[in-house]
Amino acid sequence: MPGNQNKQDAERQEYGLDLDVDTSVSDYVWLPVRFDGEMAYIDWKDEWKVEDYD
């Protein structure tokens, strides 16, 4: 869809998005976040797997 591509291009430019980045070599860590109403919690875990949160 040409119109959709223009919207995506505008969003990339507005927010400085680079969707062609290889995130497998990133330096940041994803943590499991739990929400209770409007409150967010990060519970301490020595280990966790994405599959635990499906």
NORJO-V526598 format. One record per residue. N is the residue number from 1. RES is the residue in one small letter. SS is DSSP state (alpha for helix, beta for strand, coil for the rest). PHI is phi in whole degrees, 0 to 359 (NA if undefined). D_LAST is the distance of its C-alpha to the last C-alpha in Angstrom with 2 decimals. Layout:
N | RES | SS | PHI | D_LAST
N | RES | SS | PHI | D_LAST
This chain:
1 | m | coil | NA | 31.91
2 | p | alpha | 299 | 34.43
3 | g | alpha | 296 | 33.86
4 | n | alpha | 294 | 30.13
5 | q | alpha | 296 | 30.98
6 | n | alpha | 297 | 33.49
7 | k | alpha | 296 | 30.98
8 | q | alpha | 298 | 28.56
9 | d | alpha | 298 | 31.56
10 | a | alpha | 295 | 32.67
11 | e | alpha | 294 | 29.31
12 | r | alpha | 301 | 29.32
13 | q | alpha | 290 | 32.85
14 | e | alpha | 294 | 32.36
15 | y | alpha | 259 | 29.34
16 | g | coil | 68 | 30.26
17 | l | coil | 281 | 27.15
18 | d | coil | 237 | 27.26
19 | l | coil | 278 | 24.54
20 | d | coil | 260 | 26.13
21 | v | coil | 278 | 25.16
22 | d | coil | 274 | 23.63
23 | t | alpha | 286 | 20.82
24 | s | alpha | 289 | 20.50
25 | v | alpha | 249 | 23.70
26 | s | coil | 283 | 22.84
27 | d | coil | 262 | 24.04
28 | y | coil | 263 | 21.42
29 | v | coil | 239 | 18.36
30 | w | coil | 271 | 14.95
31 | l | coil | 246 | 14.12
32 | p | coil | 289 | 11.18
33 | v | coil | 248 | 12.67
34 | r | beta | 247 | 12.54
35 | f | beta | 249 | 14.69
36 | d | beta | 232 | 17.19
37 | g | coil | 68 | 19.31
38 | e | coil | 264 | 20.69
39 | m | beta | 266 | 20.31
40 | a | beta | 254 | 17.82
41 | y | beta | 230 | 17.29
42 | i | coil | 245 | 16.51
43 | d | coil | 278 | 16.42
44 | w | coil | 290 | 18.19
45 | k | coil | 224 | 16.54
46 | d | coil | 292 | 18.72
47 | e | coil | 214 | 15.86
48 | w | coil | 202 | 12.10
49 | k | coil | 234 | 9.75
50 | v | alpha | 302 | 7.04
51 | e | alpha | 299 | 5.46
52 | d | alpha | 292 | 5.97
53 | y | alpha | 242 | 3.81
54 | d | coil | 288 | 0.00
